[in-house]
Amino acid sequence: MPRSNIARRYAQGIFQLAQADRDLDAWRTELTQLEALLQDDVLRAAFANPAVTTPRRMELARKLAPELRPETQNLVRLLIEHRRTSEMPAIRSEFERMADEAAGIVNVALTTAIELDDAEKRRYEKALADRLGKKVRMEYRRDPGLVAGATVQIGDRLIDGSVRTQLDRLRQQLVG
């Protein structure tokens, strides 16, 4: 998911508050709850309806999630007032990325042509953790179109060691 500047700004503010309170895990939980709340079909329809006023939207959100703490209620208010409730998935995702980065965790997506067994997965995890000097959280994908080899996605960086890409490069060189 591409990161929006809006989501990044909101996430940065939440992250700073969470760090100051030393409460990253509680915020992870709150943001997950808030994202689920804002995906509610009834609430989304109400927010899309221009006849529903901002105070009424806030009232609906409070009634549907009274357990959210005051700081999260303030976030809801800001999102509603600025008509940015649709940004919540990106905000939560960006917050998760910041929290992982602060904890020294890197998210890696490894795509291979074949299914890997557990021993192969452990080898990849260890090799990447050693190479990056951080803990890695792996997501494994399978794409038979790669022919062989693998691609490694680390944040915005893509390392493509697939045979498909090597064949494409060779084809381009031969064509001219």
FIKOLTOR-915036 format. One line per field, with one value per residue: residue number from 0; residue in one letter; x, y, z of N, C-alpha, C in turn. Coordinates in pm, whole numbers, plus 32768, in hexadecimal, padded with zeros to 4 digits. Atoms other than C-alpha are relative to their C-alpha. Layout:
% residues N
rolum NUM | ...
marfi A | ...
n_x X | ...
n_y Y | ...
n_z Z | ...
ca_x X | ...
ca_y Y | ...
ca_z Z | ...
c_x X | ...
c_y Y | ...
c_z Z | ...
END
This chain:
% residues 176
rolum 0 | 1 | 2 | 3 | 4 | 5 | 6 | 7 | 8 | 9 | 10 | 11 | 12 | 13 | 14 | 15 | 16 | 17 | 18 | 19 | 20 | 21 | 22 | 23 | 24 | 25 | 26 | 27 | 28 | 29 | 30 | 31 | 32 | 33 | 34 | 35 | 36 | 37 | 38 | 39 | 40 | 41 | 42 | 43 | 44 | 45 | 46 | 47 | 48 | 49 | 50 | 51 | 52 | 53 | 54 | 55 | 56 | 57 | 58 | 59 | 60 | 61 | 62 | 63 | 64 | 65 | 66 | 67 | 68 | 69 | 70 | 71 | 72 | 73 | 74 | 75 | 76 | 77 | 78 | 79 | 80 | 81 | 82 | 83 | 84 | 85 | 86 | 87 | 88 | 89 | 90 | 91 | 92 | 93 | 94 | 95 | 96 | 97 | 98 | 99 | 100 | 101 | 102 | 103 | 104 | 105 | 106 | 107 | 108 | 109 | 110 | 111 | 112 | 113 | 114 | 115 | 116 | 117 | 118 | 119 | 120 | 121 | 122 | 123 | 124 | 125 | 126 | 127 | 128 | 129 | 130 | 131 | 132 | 133 | 134 | 135 | 136 | 137 | 138 | 139 | 140 | 141 | 142 | 143 | 144 | 145 | 146 | 147 | 148 | 149 | 150 | 151 | 152 | 153 | 154 | 155 | 156 | 157 | 158 | 159 | 160 | 161 | 162 | 163 | 164 | 165 | 166 | 167 | 168 | 169 | 170 | 171 | 172 | 173 | 174 | 175
marfi M | P | R | S | N | I | A | R | R | Y | A | Q | G | I | F | Q | L | A | Q | A | D | R | D | L | D | A | W | R | T | E | L | T | Q | L | E | A | L | L | Q | D | D | V | L | R | A | A | F | A | N | P | A | V | T | T | P | R | R | M | E | L | A | R | K | L | A | P | E | L | R | P | E | T | Q | N | L | V | R | L | L | I | E | H | R | R | T | S | E | M | P | A | I | R | S | E | F | E | R | M | A | D | E | A | A | G | I | V | N | V | A | L | T | T | A | I | E | L | D | D | A | E | K | R | R | Y | E | K | A | L | A | D | R | L | G | K | K | V | R | M | E | Y | R | R | D | P | G | L | V | A | G | A | T | V | Q | I | G | D | R | L | I | D | G | S | V | R | T | Q | L | D | R | L | R | Q | Q | L | V | G
n_x 8055 | 7FB0 | 800F | 8029 | 7FC8 | 8064 | 7FF5 | 7F7E | 8006 | 8052 | 7FB8 | 7F8D | 8035 | 802A | 7F86 | 7FBC | 8050 | 7FEF | 7F79 | 7FFA | 8049 | 7FC6 | 8079 | 8011 | 805B | 808A | 8026 | 8016 | 8085 | 8064 | 8008 | 8041 | 808F | 8034 | 8009 | 8074 | 8076 | 8015 | 8025 | 808B | 8050 | 8060 | 7FB4 | 7FCB | 8071 | 8021 | 7F95 | 8007 | 807A | 7FE6 | 8069 | 7FD9 | 7FA4 | 7F88 | 8021 | 804B | 7F9C | 7FB5 | 805A | 8007 | 7F80 | 7FF7 | 805F | 7FD2 | 7F83 | 7FEF | 7F8A | 7F87 | 7FD5 | 8013 | 7FA2 | 8030 | 8079 | 7FD0 | 7FD6 | 807C | 8037 | 7FB0 | 8019 | 8088 | 8006 | 7FB4 | 8030 | 7F90 | 8014 | 7FD4 | 7F6E | 7FDE | 7FAB | 7F78 | 7FC9 | 7FDA | 7F8F | 7F89 | 7FDE | 7FC2 | 7F7A | 7FAD | 7FEC | 7FA2 | 7F7C | 7FCD | 7FDD | 7F96 | 803D | 8012 | 805F | 7FC8 | 8054 | 7FAD | 8050 | 7FB4 | 804B | 8032 | 801F | 7F8B | 801A | 7FDF | 7F6F | 7FD9 | 8032 | 7FA6 | 7F81 | 8016 | 8012 | 7F7F | 7FA7 | 802C | 7FEA | 7F70 | 7FDA | 803B | 7FDF | 807D | 8061 | 8054 | 8085 | 8009 | 807D | 7FD9 | 805E | 7FD8 | 8022 | 7FC0 | 7FD1 | 7F73 | 7FB4 | 7FA7 | 7FCA | 805A | 7FFD | 8004 | 8034 | 7FE3 | 8035 | 8012 | 7F94 | 8019 | 7F8B | 803A | 7FA2 | 804E | 7FD6 | 8055 | 7FC4 | 7F83 | 8025 | 8030 | 7F8A | 7FBA | 8053 | 7FED | 7F79 | 7FFD | 8051 | 7FB1
n_y 7F8B | 7F88 | 7FAD | 7F76 | 7F9E | 7FEC | 8071 | 7FF8 | 7F96 | 802F | 806E | 7FC7 | 7FC4 | 806D | 8046 | 7FAE | 8009 | 8088 | 800B | 7FB0 | 804B | 8086 | 8050 | 8025 | 8071 | 7FD2 | 7FB6 | 8062 | 8038 | 7F97 | 7FE1 | 8072 | 7FF3 | 7F8B | 8024 | 8058 | 7FAC | 7FA9 | 8054 | 8025 | 7FD2 | 7F9A | 7F86 | 7FCD | 7FC3 | 7F83 | 7FA0 | 7FD9 | 7FB1 | 7F74 | 7FD0 | 8023 | 7F98 | 802D | 802C | 807E | 8067 | 801B | 8049 | 808A | 8042 | 8018 | 806A | 8081 | 8029 | 7FB0 | 802E | 7FBB | 7F9C | 7F75 | 7FDB | 803D | 7FB5 | 7F84 | 8025 | 8013 | 7F7A | 7FBF | 8044 | 7FDE | 7F72 | 7FE5 | 8061 | 8057 | 8084 | 8066 | 800D | 804E | 8074 | 7FD3 | 7FCB | 8071 | 8043 | 7FAB | 8008 | 8083 | 7FFA | 7FAE | 804C | 806D | 7FC4 | 7FDA | 807C | 8044 | 806C | 7FDE | 8059 | 8030 | 8059 | 8057 | 8046 | 8069 | 804A | 807B | 7FFB | 801E | 804C | 7FB4 | 7FEF | 7F98 | 7F80 | 7FD9 | 7FD5 | 7F7A | 7FA3 | 7FEC | 7FB9 | 7F75 | 7FC0 | 7FE9 | 7F9C | 7F7E | 7FDD | 7FE6 | 806E | 7FF9 | 803E | 802F | 8025 | 8056 | 8005 | 805C | 7FD2 | 805C | 7FB4 | 7FD8 | 806F | 802D | 7F8D | 7FBF | 7F6F | 7FD9 | 7F77 | 7FC9 | 7F78 | 7FD3 | 803A | 8083 | 8047 | 8063 | 8067 | 8068 | 8028 | 7FB6 | 7F7E | 8016 | 8020 | 7F83 | 7FAD | 803F | 7FE5 | 7F73 | 7FF1 | 803D | 7FAE | 7F89
n_z 8000 | 8002 | 7F89 | 801D | 7FA3 | 7F97 | 7FA4 | 7FBE | 7F9B | 7F90 | 7FBE | 7FB8 | 7F85 | 7FA6 | 7FD7 | 7F9C | 7F86 | 7FCC | 7FC8 | 7F85 | 7F9A | 7FFD | 800C | 808D | 8010 | 7FEB | 8078 | 806D | 7FE8 | 8016 | 808F | 8041 | 7FE1 | 8047 | 808E | 800E | 7FEC | 8073 | 8072 | 7FEC | 8072 | 7FD5 | 7FE2 | 8080 | 8048 | 7FBA | 8019 | 808D | 8013 | 7FDA | 7FA5 | 7F77 | 7FD1 | 7FBA | 7F77 | 8006 | 8021 | 7F85 | 7FA6 | 8033 | 7FE5 | 7F6F | 7FDB | 8035 | 7FC1 | 7F85 | 7FB6 | 802D | 7F9E | 802C | 806A | 807C | 8022 | 803F | 8088 | 804C | 8017 | 8068 | 807F | 802C | 8021 | 807A | 8064 | 8021 | 7FC4 | 8061 | 7FF3 | 7F8A | 8019 | 801E | 7F83 | 7FAC | 8040 | 7FEE | 7F72 | 7FEB | 8039 | 7FA6 | 7F84 | 8020 | 8016 | 7F7C | 7FB9 | 804B | 8050 | 808D | 8044 | 807E | 8050 | 8055 | 8064 | 8044 | 8065 | 7FC2 | 7F71 | 7FAE | 7F85 | 7F87 | 7FF5 | 8061 | 7FCC | 7F92 | 803C | 8038 | 7F90 | 7FBF | 805D | 800B | 7F7E | 7FF5 | 8065 | 7FDD | 7F76 | 7FB9 | 8002 | 8079 | 7FFF | 808A | 8042 | 8070 | 8070 | 806B | 8086 | 805F | 8073 | 7FEE | 8039 | 7F94 | 7FBA | 7FA0 | 7FF1 | 7F74 | 7FEF | 7F7B | 8007 | 808A | 8051 | 803A | 8033 | 805B | 802A | 8043 | 8086 | 805D | 8017 | 8048 | 808B | 803C | 801C | 8071 | 8075 | 8024 | 8037 | 8084 | 8059 | 8023
ca_x 8000 | 8097 | 80D2 | 8016 | 80A4 | 7F60 | 7F79 | 80E8 | 80A1 | 7F8A | 8056 | 8184 | 80B3 | 801C | 8172 | 820C | 80EF | 8110 | 8288 | 825E | 8162 | 8238 | 80FB | 8134 | 8077 | 7F40 | 7F41 | 7F67 | 7E2D | 7D6E | 7DC5 | 7D5C | 7C0E | 7BE3 | 7C2D | 7B29 | 7A2E | 7A60 | 7A2A | 78CB | 77D4 | 76D3 | 77D7 | 7875 | 7720 | 76DA | 782D | 77F3 | 76A2 | 76CC | 7588 | 762C | 76D6 | 782F | 77A3 | 76B6 | 77D9 | 789C | 7771 | 7750 | 78C1 | 78B0 | 777E | 781A | 7965 | 793D | 7A6C | 7B64 | 7C32 | 7C1F | 7D58 | 7CC5 | 7B77 | 7C3A | 7CD3 | 7B78 | 7B02 | 7C23 | 7BEA | 7A76 | 7AA3 | 7BA1 | 7AE3 | 7C07 | 7B6C | 7BC2 | 7D34 | 7D1F | 7DA9 | 7ED7 | 7F06 | 7F04 | 7FF1 | 80E3 | 80D4 | 8124 | 824D | 82D2 | 82A1 | 8353 | 8470 | 8496 | 84A3 | 85AC | 84BF | 84C0 | 83A0 | 8411 | 8341 | 83F1 | 835B | 83D6 | 8371 | 833C | 82B1 | 83C4 | 83DB | 8412 | 858C | 85AE | 84D8 | 85B5 | 86EE | 8660 | 85F6 | 874C | 8808 | 8736 | 8746 | 88C2 | 88E1 | 87FB | 886B | 8700 | 85E5 | 851A | 83A8 | 8380 | 8258 | 8279 | 81D7 | 81DC | 81E2 | 8222 | 8257 | 83AD | 8428 | 8537 | 85EC | 8542 | 84E4 | 8515 | 8446 | 84CE | 83FD | 8410 | 853F | 851B | 8637 | 85E1 | 86AA | 85A8 | 85F9 | 84D4 | 857E | 86CD | 8627 | 8578 | 86C6 | 876A | 8649 | 8671 | 87E7 | 87AD | 86A1 | 8783
ca_y 8000 | 814F | 8236 | 837F | 84B9 | 84E2 | 8386 | 83BA | 8500 | 846D | 8333 | 8404 | 84C8 | 838B | 82E5 | 8409 | 8400 | 8286 | 82A0 | 83B4 | 82DB | 81A3 | 80FF | 8082 | 7F3C | 7FE8 | 80D1 | 7FAB | 7F16 | 8060 | 80A5 | 7F47 | 7F79 | 80D0 | 8049 | 7F37 | 8036 | 811A | 7FF3 | 7FBD | 7FD8 | 80A3 | 819A | 81BB | 8203 | 830A | 83AE | 83B4 | 845C | 85D9 | 8602 | 8562 | 8677 | 865D | 8658 | 853F | 847D | 84A2 | 842C | 82F8 | 82A6 | 82CE | 81EE | 80DF | 80E0 | 816E | 80A6 | 817B | 8256 | 83D4 | 83F8 | 830C | 83C0 | 84FF | 8451 | 83E8 | 8550 | 85D2 | 84CC | 851A | 8694 | 8687 | 8577 | 8487 | 8351 | 8295 | 82CC | 81F3 | 80B1 | 8171 | 8222 | 80D9 | 803B | 8160 | 815A | 7FE5 | 8027 | 8137 | 805E | 7F39 | 801A | 809F | 7F38 | 7EDC | 7E01 | 7E02 | 7D76 | 7CA5 | 7C08 | 7AE3 | 7A61 | 791A | 7842 | 7714 | 76D7 | 76DF | 75E3 | 7652 | 761A | 76F3 | 7802 | 7803 | 781E | 794A | 79EE | 79BC | 7A31 | 7B6C | 7BB7 | 7B91 | 7C65 | 7D7B | 7D6F | 7D77 | 7C8D | 7C31 | 7BE8 | 7B16 | 7AF8 | 79DB | 79E4 | 78F5 | 795D | 7845 | 7951 | 799F | 7856 | 7838 | 7917 | 7A13 | 7B7D | 7C29 | 7D5D | 7E25 | 7F5A | 8019 | 7F55 | 7E2C | 7D39 | 7C67 | 7B28 | 7A71 | 79B1 | 7A5F | 7BB2 | 7B29 | 7A9A | 7BE8 | 7CA0 | 7BA9 | 7BD2 | 7D4E | 7D30 | 7C4C | 7D2D | 7E59
ca_z 8000 | 7F9E | 80C1 | 80B7 | 8153 | 8214 | 82AB | 82F9 | 83B3 | 8485 | 84CD | 8531 | 862C | 86BD | 86C7 | 8785 | 8880 | 88A5 | 88DC | 89DE | 8A98 | 8A60 | 89E4 | 8880 | 88B3 | 893C | 8810 | 8722 | 87BD | 87B8 | 864C | 85E6 | 8698 | 85FC | 84A0 | 84D0 | 8551 | 8426 | 833A | 83C7 | 82A4 | 8367 | 83E1 | 8287 | 81EE | 82F8 | 82C0 | 8147 | 8173 | 816A | 8231 | 8363 | 8427 | 84C3 | 8628 | 85C4 | 852B | 866E | 8736 | 8657 | 867C | 87F9 | 8811 | 8739 | 87F3 | 8953 | 89CA | 8906 | 89EA | 89D7 | 88FE | 87FC | 880E | 87BB | 8690 | 861E | 8644 | 8570 | 8463 | 8457 | 845A | 833F | 8282 | 8291 | 8327 | 81E5 | 8238 | 8370 | 82D3 | 824E | 839D | 845B | 8360 | 8375 | 84F2 | 84EE | 840B | 84F4 | 8628 | 8582 | 8514 | 8677 | 86F6 | 85F3 | 852A | 83B0 | 82E3 | 81BD | 80A8 | 8003 | 7EC0 | 7E31 | 7D0C | 7DEC | 7F47 | 804E | 8167 | 82D0 | 82C5 | 818D | 822A | 8363 | 8287 | 81CE | 8315 | 83B3 | 827D | 825F | 83D5 | 83CD | 8293 | 830F | 8479 | 84EA | 8541 | 8411 | 83F3 | 82BC | 81D4 | 80DC | 7F87 | 7E63 | 7CF5 | 7BFC | 7AF1 | 7B88 | 7AED | 7BFA | 7CF0 | 7DD2 | 7E06 | 7F54 | 7FAD | 80D3 | 8102 | 7FBA | 7F3F | 7E56 | 7E1C | 7CEF | 7CCA | 7BFB | 7ABF | 7A16 | 7A41 | 79CE | 7896 | 7856 | 786E | 7780 | 768E | 7697 | 7656 | 752E | 749A | 74B0
c_x 8059 | 7FE3 | 7FD8 | 8041 | 7FA1 | 800D | 8082 | 7FFD | 7FAF | 804B | 8075 | 7FD2 | 7FD8 | 807B | 804B | 7FB7 | 8013 | 808A | 800A | 7FBA | 803A | 7F90 | 7FE3 | 7F9A | 7F6D | 7FD0 | 7FEB | 7F72 | 7F94 | 7FF0 | 7FBF | 7F69 | 7FC2 | 7FF2 | 7F86 | 7F7E | 7FE0 | 7FE4 | 7F6F | 7FA9 | 7F9F | 8048 | 8037 | 7F91 | 7FDB | 806A | 7FFD | 7F88 | 8018 | 7F98 | 8021 | 806C | 8078 | 7FE1 | 7FB6 | 805F | 8051 | 7FAC | 7FF5 | 807F | 800D | 7FA5 | 802F | 8080 | 801A | 807F | 8082 | 8023 | 7FF7 | 805D | 7FD2 | 7F80 | 8027 | 802E | 7F86 | 7FC4 | 804C | 7FE6 | 7F76 | 7FFB | 8045 | 7FDC | 806F | 7FF2 | 802E | 8097 | 8029 | 8053 | 8092 | 8044 | 802E | 807B | 8082 | 802D | 8047 | 808F | 805F | 8020 | 8062 | 808D | 8041 | 802C | 806E | 7FCD | 7FEC | 7FA0 | 8035 | 7F9A | 805B | 7FA4 | 805A | 7FA6 | 7FC0 | 7FE1 | 807E | 7FD8 | 8032 | 8096 | 8031 | 7FD3 | 805B | 8086 | 7FF4 | 7FF5 | 8085 | 805E | 7FDA | 8016 | 8095 | 802B | 7FCF | 8024 | 7F85 | 7FAD | 7FAD | 7F7C | 7FE5 | 7F6F | 802B | 7F92 | 8037 | 7FCE | 8047 | 8037 | 8091 | 805F | 805A | 8036 | 7F98 | 8006 | 7FF1 | 7FD4 | 8018 | 7FD6 | 7FE5 | 8066 | 7FDC | 8083 | 7FCB | 806C | 7FB9 | 8038 | 7FAE | 803E | 8084 | 7FE6 | 7FCF | 8075 | 804D | 7FB6 | 8013 | 8089 | 8007 | 7FB2 | 8048 | 7FEB
c_y 807C | 8056 | 808D | 805C | 8019 | 7F91 | 8007 | 806A | 7FD5 | 7F93 | 8034 | 8040 | 7F97 | 7FB9 | 804F | 7FFC | 7F77 | 7FED | 804C | 7FB7 | 7F75 | 7F97 | 7FD7 | 7F90 | 8027 | 804D | 7FA3 | 7FC8 | 8067 | 801E | 7F8F | 8006 | 8073 | 7FE2 | 7FA8 | 8051 | 8051 | 7FB1 | 7FD1 | 803F | 8070 | 8085 | 803F | 8046 | 8086 | 806B | 8031 | 805B | 8091 | 8038 | 7FE1 | 8062 | 7FC4 | 7FD8 | 7F7A | 7F8C | 7FDA | 7FAF | 7F6F | 7FB4 | 7FE0 | 7F8E | 7F77 | 7FCE | 8053 | 7FDC | 8045 | 806E | 808E | 802A | 7FCA | 8043 | 8086 | 7FE7 | 7FEF | 8088 | 8046 | 7FC2 | 8024 | 8092 | 801F | 7FA0 | 7FA4 | 7F76 | 7F92 | 7FEB | 7FA1 | 7F83 | 8027 | 8038 | 7F8E | 7FB9 | 804E | 7FFF | 7F7C | 7FFF | 804D | 7FB6 | 7F8D | 8036 | 8025 | 7F86 | 7FB3 | 7F8B | 8032 | 7F9B | 7FE0 | 7FA5 | 7FB3 | 7FB3 | 7F9E | 7FB8 | 7F82 | 8017 | 7FDA | 7FAB | 8052 | 8019 | 806D | 808A | 8032 | 8033 | 808D | 8067 | 8021 | 8051 | 8094 | 804C | 8020 | 8072 | 808D | 802F | 8023 | 7F81 | 800E | 7FBA | 7FDE | 7FE6 | 7FB2 | 7FFE | 7F9F | 8036 | 7FA7 | 8047 | 802E | 7F9C | 7FC2 | 807D | 803C | 8098 | 801D | 8092 | 8029 | 8092 | 8026 | 7FC4 | 7F75 | 7FC9 | 7F8C | 7FA1 | 7F8F | 7FE2 | 804B | 8087 | 7FF2 | 7FE0 | 807D | 805B | 7FCB | 801B | 8090 | 8018 | 7FC8 | 8052 | 8082 | 806A
c_z 8000 | 807B | 7FD7 | 8067 | 8074 | 8069 | 804E | 8070 | 807A | 804E | 8051 | 8083 | 8065 | 8037 | 806B | 8086 | 8041 | 803E | 8083 | 8073 | 8016 | 7FF4 | 7F6F | 7FEE | 8013 | 7F86 | 7F8A | 800A | 7FE1 | 7F6A | 7FB2 | 8018 | 7FB1 | 7F6B | 7FE8 | 800E | 7F82 | 7F7F | 8009 | 7F92 | 8025 | 8018 | 7F80 | 7FB0 | 8040 | 7FE3 | 7F6F | 7FE5 | 802D | 8061 | 8092 | 802D | 8049 | 8090 | 8002 | 7FDE | 807B | 8062 | 7FD5 | 8021 | 8095 | 802C | 7FD2 | 8042 | 807E | 804D | 7FD6 | 8063 | 7FC6 | 7F8E | 7F7A | 7FD4 | 7FBD | 7F71 | 7FA6 | 7FDD | 7F8F | 7F77 | 7FC8 | 7FD2 | 7F7B | 7F8E | 7FCF | 803E | 7FA1 | 8005 | 8071 | 7FE3 | 7FE4 | 807D | 8059 | 7FC7 | 8013 | 8092 | 801E | 7FCB | 805B | 8081 | 7FEB | 7FEF | 8085 | 8050 | 7FB8 | 7FAF | 7F72 | 7FC4 | 7F75 | 7FBC | 7FA2 | 7FA3 | 7FB7 | 7F9B | 8039 | 8093 | 804E | 8078 | 8078 | 800E | 7FA2 | 8030 | 8070 | 7FC9 | 7FC7 | 8071 | 8042 | 7FA7 | 7FF6 | 8083 | 8012 | 7FA3 | 8026 | 808C | 8052 | 8004 | 7F82 | 801A | 7F6E | 7FD6 | 7F84 | 7F98 | 7F98 | 7F7C | 7F9B | 7F85 | 800D | 7FBF | 806A | 8043 | 805C | 7FF0 | 8095 | 8005 | 8090 | 7FFD | 7F6F | 7FA1 | 7FD0 | 7FCA | 7FAF | 7FCF | 7FB8 | 7F76 | 7F97 | 7FDD | 7FB3 | 7F6D | 7FB7 | 7FDC | 7F88 | 7F7F | 7FD0 | 7FC1 | 7F72 | 7F98 | 7FDC | 805E
END
